[in-house]
Amino acid sequence: MAELLSEDEIGTRLRRIAWEREGDEIVRERRFEDFGEAIAFVNRVAEAAEEANHHPDIFIHGWNKVKLSLTNHSAGGLTETDFDMAGRFDQLD
């Protein structure tokens, strides 16, 4: 099982990425030009998540917004894997 990060470690990692903390999760909302681009992004996220076997919660809302949420359910909070995946998802533009 993955090791939980300390509050200090979480704070340090959050300063390096464009994600925010909501409880035991990190989240990021993205806006796209249209619905097709939003869904294409979701499909790229799904491919990366399957490859890494670490899956975000995905919320598609409006016609062009996607919110991703990451946590490690089995560990009970945030781990290095969550931040690794956040960085990976940020590179999927």
HUQUI-V124399 format. One line per field, one symbol per residue. psi: psi as a letter, one per 40 degrees, with the letter a starting at -180 (. if undefined). burial: b if it has 16 or more other ideal C-beta (glycine too) atoms within 10 Angstrom, else e. A space follows every 50 residues. Layout:
psi->???
burial->???
This chain:
psi->iihiiiddddddddeeifiihgbfiiihhiiididddddddddddddddd defhhihhhhiaeehhhihhigddefahidddddddddddee.
burial->eeeebeeeebeebbeeeebeeeeebbbbebebeeeeebeebbeebeebbe eeebebeeeeeeebebebbbbbeebeebbebbbebbeebeeee
